Amino acid sequence: MKRSWFCLVLLSLSVPSNAIAEQEKVAVVVFAQNDSAAQYQRVAQTRFEQLLADNGVVVLDQQKAEQLKNSWARLSDPGALITAEDFVENAGKYDISGIYRVYLGAGTAVGMASTYTATATADIRFIGEDAQIKSFASSPMGTKGMPPSDGLTETAAVNNAIQRAVDSTAEKFGLQVMDITNPRLVKFSLKSVPGPDADMVVVLPQPLLSNTGEMAAYAKLQSDNWTSEEPTCVRASPDGRMAVVGTYLMRTSFNFGRPTRSYASYLHVVDADTKSEVERFEVSVKDPRYQRGGSRITDCLFLQTWRYVAAVSQSHLVFADTERGVELGRIYFDEPFNAPVLNYLHGKEGDYLAVSEGSRRLMFKVVRE
């Protein structure tokens, strides 16, 4: 009995693996849809091939895939009609059962504090031997919940964005992504500086909105018989799709029958497309020992994109990340202002916030942590 069992083991080891289970074999080809994506095609191809291999799919080596790509020009056209005969004629010699065509797009911009920010899209289309096409595209970046990728270099930002886009599309195909690529985000804070650089220019914010009531209606303002929250500043993001609503809240409570009033300030970030609030920050001074004036918001604005917002009151300045919902910096003034104005400035040395009233001005630089 032992001899028979041992012979069976030897027999199983000698049988080729493809005789036990025939694995699917596919090719992956990538086509850049703009100049920014052209130099990063290999990043997308390697990432998608890795995900296919993790899911037990055999992938044609990149050299042969490149030969297939160059010899079959119609693959570069996402809308080209490909028949089963076309597939056999062009792909038959590679012994594959299908082709994944990745149409890659990418975009970059200079972010705050001399960093880079990037977005990417991956439209992936699978065509099999029967000429049936299955296609999915990655979720768009640059919206709440799907931020762009940051990096200290352009390459780092783009690589991260492309891998995220490929992961997003792969999941829609039903592939298991075991090590999902998370967005790279750079953290910032504020640092007091003596004064402006010579080359600084004021980045004009979106004007105070005329439809304050409409935008404020999207914010979840507190209101009851003893609570009143009113807008004091409403501005749109540079792309006009988001808005920030600065408010001042007054609440009346009763202690042994005697009314007592408390005050607070909030920043509500609202989405004009969905007409809803997406984030809220408490701006009021939480520890009265640091307060040198009132906490009513007198000015507010977005910095560069919808992702960063700042607000100023008589006593302090607040800087926040709307994407992650975290406060990045809070500066308390040694001497209070009456009605300070907030400006965002940009120069060769970076990005700055200026708090001013009359001839008095305080400068703060946005720095990387």
C-alpha positions as CSV (number, residue, x, y, z in Angstrom):
1,M,0.0,0.0,0.0
2,K,2.8,2.4,0.9
3,R,4.6,1.5,-2.4
4,S,1.5,2.4,-4.4
5,W,1.0,5.7,-2.6
6,F,4.6,6.6,-3.3
7,C,4.3,5.8,-7.0
8,L,1.2,8.0,-7.3
9,V,3.2,10.9,-5.8
10,L,6.0,10.5,-8.2
11,L,3.6,10.3,-11.1
12,S,1.9,13.5,-10.1
13,L,5.2,15.3,-9.9
14,S,6.2,14.2,-13.4
15,V,2.9,15.5,-15.0
16,P,3.3,19.0,-16.5
17,S,1.3,21.6,-14.6
18,N,-0.6,22.7,-17.7
19,A,-1.9,19.2,-18.0
20,I,-3.4,19.5,-14.5
21,A,-5.0,22.9,-15.0
22,E,-4.8,25.0,-18.2
23,Q,-4.2,28.6,-17.1
24,E,-5.5,31.6,-19.0
25,K,-2.8,33.5,-21.0
26,V,-3.3,37.1,-22.0
27,A,-1.4,40.0,-23.4
28,V,-1.3,43.5,-22.0
29,V,-0.7,46.5,-24.2
30,V,-0.7,50.2,-23.2
31,F,-1.5,53.3,-25.3
32,A,-0.8,56.8,-24.0
33,Q,-3.7,59.2,-24.6
34,N,-1.6,62.4,-24.0
35,D,2.0,63.5,-23.8
36,S,2.1,63.4,-20.0
37,A,1.2,59.7,-20.0
38,A,3.6,58.7,-22.8
39,Q,6.7,58.3,-20.7
40,Y,4.8,56.3,-18.0
41,Q,3.3,53.5,-20.1
42,R,5.6,50.9,-18.6
43,V,4.4,51.8,-15.1
44,A,0.8,51.0,-16.0
45,Q,1.7,47.8,-17.9
46,T,3.9,46.4,-15.1
47,R,1.2,47.2,-12.4
48,F,-1.6,45.6,-14.4
49,E,0.5,42.6,-15.2
50,Q,1.3,42.2,-11.5
51,L,-2.4,42.2,-10.6
52,L,-3.2,39.6,-13.3
53,A,-0.4,37.4,-12.1
54,D,-1.7,37.7,-8.5
55,N,-5.0,36.5,-9.7
56,G,-3.5,33.4,-11.4
57,V,-3.5,34.7,-15.0
58,V,-0.4,34.1,-17.2
59,V,0.8,37.2,-19.0
60,L,2.6,37.3,-22.3
61,D,6.1,38.8,-21.7
62,Q,6.4,42.5,-22.4
63,Q,8.7,42.1,-25.4
64,K,6.2,39.9,-27.3
65,A,3.4,42.2,-26.2
66,E,5.2,45.1,-27.7
67,Q,5.6,43.2,-31.0
68,L,1.9,42.4,-31.0
69,K,1.1,46.1,-30.3
70,N,3.3,47.3,-33.1
71,S,2.1,44.8,-35.7
72,W,-1.7,45.4,-34.9
73,A,-2.2,49.1,-35.4
74,R,-6.0,49.0,-34.9
75,L,-5.5,48.2,-31.2
76,S,-4.6,51.8,-30.5
77,D,-8.1,52.9,-31.5
78,P,-10.5,52.4,-28.5
79,G,-13.5,52.5,-30.8
80,A,-12.1,50.2,-33.6
81,L,-14.3,47.2,-34.5
82,I,-12.3,44.0,-34.0
83,T,-13.7,40.7,-35.3
84,A,-12.9,37.1,-34.2
85,E,-11.1,36.7,-37.6
86,D,-9.0,39.8,-36.8
87,F,-8.0,38.3,-33.4
88,V,-7.0,34.9,-34.9
89,E,-5.0,36.5,-37.7
90,N,-3.1,38.9,-35.5
91,A,-2.9,37.2,-32.1
92,G,-3.1,33.5,-33.0
93,K,0.7,33.1,-33.2
94,Y,1.1,34.3,-29.6
95,D,-1.0,31.5,-28.1
96,I,-3.2,33.9,-26.0
97,S,-6.8,33.8,-25.2
98,G,-7.3,37.6,-24.9
99,I,-5.8,41.1,-24.9
100,Y,-6.1,43.8,-22.3
101,R,-5.8,47.2,-23.9
102,V,-4.9,50.0,-21.4
103,Y,-5.6,53.5,-22.6
104,L,-3.7,55.7,-20.2
105,G,-4.1,59.4,-19.4
106,A,-2.1,61.5,-16.9
107,G,-1.9,65.1,-15.9
108,T,0.5,67.0,-13.5
109,A,0.6,70.4,-11.9
110,V,2.9,72.2,-9.5
111,G,1.3,72.0,-6.0
112,M,1.9,74.0,-2.9
113,A,5.3,74.5,-1.3
114,S,7.1,73.3,-4.5
115,T,5.5,69.9,-4.5
116,Y,3.7,68.2,-7.4
117,T,0.2,66.9,-7.8
118,A,-0.9,64.4,-10.5
119,T,-4.1,62.7,-11.8
120,A,-4.4,59.7,-14.0
121,T,-7.1,57.7,-15.8
122,A,-6.9,54.0,-17.0
123,D,-9.6,52.9,-19.5
124,I,-9.0,49.2,-19.9
125,R,-10.7,47.1,-22.5
126,F,-10.5,43.3,-22.8
127,I,-11.1,41.5,-26.0
128,G,-11.2,37.7,-26.3
129,E,-11.0,35.1,-29.0
130,D,-14.8,35.5,-29.6
131,A,-14.3,39.3,-30.2
132,Q,-16.5,40.1,-27.2
133,I,-15.3,43.3,-25.5
134,K,-15.4,44.1,-21.8
135,S,-14.4,47.5,-20.6
136,F,-14.1,49.6,-17.5
137,A,-12.5,53.0,-16.6
138,S,-11.0,54.2,-13.4
139,S,-12.8,56.7,-11.1
140,P,-12.0,60.3,-11.8
141,M,-9.4,61.9,-9.5
142,G,-9.6,65.4,-8.2
143,T,-12.9,65.0,-6.2
144,K,-13.7,64.4,-2.6
145,G,-12.8,60.8,-1.8
146,M,-10.6,60.5,-4.8
147,P,-7.9,63.1,-4.4
148,P,-5.0,63.6,-6.8
149,S,-1.6,62.1,-5.9
150,D,1.1,64.3,-4.3
151,G,4.8,64.0,-4.5
152,L,8.1,65.8,-3.8
153,T,8.9,65.0,-7.5
154,E,6.8,64.9,-10.6
155,T,7.7,61.3,-11.2
156,A,6.7,60.2,-7.7
157,A,3.3,61.9,-8.0
158,V,2.5,60.5,-11.5
159,N,3.7,56.9,-10.7
160,N,1.3,56.9,-7.7
161,A,-1.6,58.3,-9.7
162,I,-1.2,55.7,-12.5
163,Q,-0.9,52.8,-10.1
164,R,-4.1,54.0,-8.3
165,A,-5.9,54.3,-11.6
166,V,-4.9,50.8,-12.7
167,D,-6.0,49.4,-9.3
168,S,-9.4,51.1,-9.6
169,T,-10.1,49.7,-13.0
170,A,-8.8,46.2,-12.1
171,E,-11.2,46.0,-9.2
172,K,-14.1,46.7,-11.6
173,F,-12.9,43.8,-13.7
174,G,-13.3,41.6,-10.7
175,L,-9.6,41.2,-10.0
176,Q,-8.6,41.0,-6.4
177,V,-6.2,43.8,-5.5
178,M,-4.3,42.6,-2.4
179,D,-2.1,45.6,-1.9
180,I,-4.2,48.5,-3.0
181,T,-2.2,51.7,-3.9
182,N,-3.2,54.5,-1.6
183,P,-2.9,58.2,-2.6
184,R,0.3,59.8,-1.7
185,L,-0.5,63.0,0.3
186,V,2.0,65.7,1.4
187,K,1.3,67.3,4.8
188,F,1.6,71.0,5.2
189,S,1.8,73.5,8.1
190,L,2.2,77.2,8.6
191,K,5.4,79.0,9.7
192,S,5.6,82.7,10.6
193,V,8.0,84.7,8.4
194,P,9.2,88.3,8.6
195,G,7.8,89.6,5.3
196,P,7.0,89.0,1.7
197,D,9.6,88.1,-1.0
198,A,10.0,90.6,-3.8
199,D,8.5,88.3,-6.5
200,M,5.3,87.5,-4.5
201,V,2.0,88.1,-6.2
202,V,-1.4,87.9,-4.7
203,V,-3.5,85.1,-6.0
204,L,-6.9,86.6,-6.3
205,P,-9.6,84.4,-4.7
206,Q,-13.0,83.8,-6.1
207,P,-15.1,86.8,-5.2
208,L,-17.5,86.7,-2.2
209,L,-20.4,84.9,-3.6
210,S,-23.6,86.8,-4.4
211,N,-25.7,83.7,-4.0
212,T,-24.7,83.4,-0.3
213,G,-28.1,82.2,0.7
214,E,-28.1,79.4,-1.9
215,M,-24.6,78.1,-1.0
216,A,-25.2,78.4,2.7
217,A,-28.3,76.3,2.3
218,Y,-26.1,73.4,1.3
219,A,-24.3,73.6,4.7
220,K,-25.7,71.9,7.7
221,L,-26.2,74.9,9.9
222,Q,-27.4,74.5,13.5
223,S,-30.7,76.2,14.2
224,D,-33.3,75.8,17.0
225,N,-35.1,78.1,19.5
226,W,-31.9,78.7,21.4
227,T,-29.2,78.4,18.6
228,S,-28.5,80.6,15.6
229,E,-25.7,80.0,13.1
230,E,-25.3,82.6,10.4
231,P,-22.9,82.8,7.4
232,T,-20.1,85.5,7.6
233,C,-18.0,84.5,4.6
234,V,-18.9,82.4,1.5
235,R,-16.3,81.8,-1.3
236,A,-16.1,79.4,-4.2
237,S,-13.2,77.1,-5.0
238,P,-11.1,78.0,-8.1
239,D,-13.0,75.5,-10.3
240,G,-16.3,76.8,-9.0
241,R,-17.5,73.3,-8.0
242,M,-17.1,73.7,-4.2
243,A,-17.6,76.5,-1.8
244,V,-16.6,77.3,1.8
245,V,-19.1,78.8,4.2
246,G,-17.7,80.5,7.2
247,T,-20.3,80.9,10.0
248,Y,-20.7,82.4,13.5
249,L,-22.9,80.5,16.0
250,M,-24.6,81.9,19.0
251,R,-26.2,79.5,21.6
252,T,-28.3,80.4,24.6
253,S,-28.3,78.1,27.6
254,F,-29.9,78.5,31.1
255,N,-28.1,78.1,34.3
256,F,-30.4,78.3,37.4
257,G,-32.9,80.2,35.2
258,R,-30.4,82.8,34.0
259,P,-29.6,82.9,30.3
260,T,-25.9,82.4,29.2
261,R,-24.6,82.9,25.7
262,S,-21.8,81.0,24.1
263,Y,-20.2,81.5,20.7
264,A,-18.5,79.4,18.1
265,S,-17.3,79.6,14.4
266,Y,-17.3,76.9,11.8
267,L,-16.1,76.3,8.2
268,H,-18.5,74.3,6.1
269,V,-17.2,72.9,2.8
270,V,-20.0,72.3,0.4
271,D,-20.3,70.6,-3.0
272,A,-22.2,72.8,-5.5
273,D,-22.8,69.8,-7.8
274,T,-24.4,67.5,-5.2
275,K,-25.8,70.5,-3.2
276,S,-24.5,68.9,0.1
277,E,-22.0,69.5,2.8
278,V,-18.8,67.3,2.5
279,E,-16.7,68.6,5.5
280,R,-16.9,70.8,8.5
281,F,-14.2,72.4,10.7
282,E,-14.6,74.2,14.1
283,V,-12.7,77.4,13.8
284,S,-13.6,78.9,17.2
285,V,-10.9,79.1,19.9
286,K,-11.3,76.0,22.0
287,D,-9.0,77.2,24.8
288,P,-10.0,80.8,25.9
289,R,-6.5,81.2,27.4
290,Y,-5.1,81.7,23.9
291,Q,-7.9,84.1,22.7
292,R,-6.9,87.7,22.2
293,G,-10.1,88.8,20.4
294,G,-13.3,87.5,18.9
295,S,-13.6,84.2,16.9
296,R,-16.1,85.5,14.3
297,I,-14.7,84.6,10.8
298,T,-14.0,87.8,8.9
299,D,-12.5,86.3,5.7
300,C,-12.0,82.9,4.2
301,L,-10.6,81.4,0.9
302,F,-9.4,78.3,-0.9
303,L,-5.7,77.9,-1.6
304,Q,-4.8,76.8,-5.1
305,T,-7.5,74.1,-5.3
306,W,-10.6,72.9,-3.4
307,R,-8.3,70.7,-1.2
308,Y,-7.0,73.5,1.1
309,V,-9.0,76.2,2.9
310,A,-8.1,79.0,5.3
311,A,-10.1,81.3,7.5
312,V,-9.2,84.3,9.7
313,S,-10.9,85.8,12.7
314,Q,-10.0,88.7,15.1
315,S,-7.9,86.3,17.2
316,H,-6.4,83.6,15.0
317,L,-5.8,82.0,11.6
318,V,-6.8,78.4,10.6
319,F,-5.5,76.3,7.7
320,A,-7.2,73.0,6.9
321,D,-7.1,70.0,4.4
322,T,-10.6,69.5,3.1
323,E,-9.8,66.1,1.5
324,R,-8.6,64.4,4.7
325,G,-10.8,66.6,7.0
326,V,-7.9,67.6,9.2
327,E,-6.7,70.9,10.5
328,L,-3.1,71.6,9.3
329,G,-2.3,74.8,11.2
330,R,-3.7,77.2,13.7
331,I,-1.9,80.6,14.5
332,Y,-3.0,82.7,17.4
333,F,-2.3,86.5,17.2
334,D,-0.4,88.2,20.0
335,E,-2.6,91.3,19.4
336,P,-6.1,91.0,18.0
337,F,-7.4,92.5,14.8
338,N,-10.7,94.2,14.3
339,A,-11.7,93.0,10.8
340,P,-8.7,91.3,9.2
341,V,-8.5,90.4,5.5
342,L,-6.9,87.2,4.3
343,N,-4.8,86.9,1.1
344,Y,-3.1,84.0,-0.6
345,L,0.3,84.8,-2.2
346,H,2.6,82.8,-4.4
347,G,6.2,83.4,-5.3
348,K,9.4,81.5,-6.3
349,E,10.0,80.6,-2.7
350,G,6.6,79.0,-2.2
351,D,3.1,79.9,-1.0
352,Y,2.0,82.3,1.8
353,L,-1.0,83.5,3.7
354,A,-1.1,87.2,4.7
355,V,-3.4,88.5,7.4
356,S,-3.8,92.3,7.1
357,E,-5.7,95.3,8.4
358,G,-4.7,98.8,7.4
359,S,-0.9,99.0,7.6
360,R,-0.5,96.0,9.8
361,R,0.3,92.6,8.1
362,L,1.3,89.2,9.3
363,M,2.9,86.7,6.9
364,F,2.8,82.9,7.2
365,K,4.6,80.5,4.8
366,V,3.1,77.1,3.8
367,V,5.8,74.5,4.6
368,R,6.1,70.7,4.1
369,E,6.2,68.6,7.2
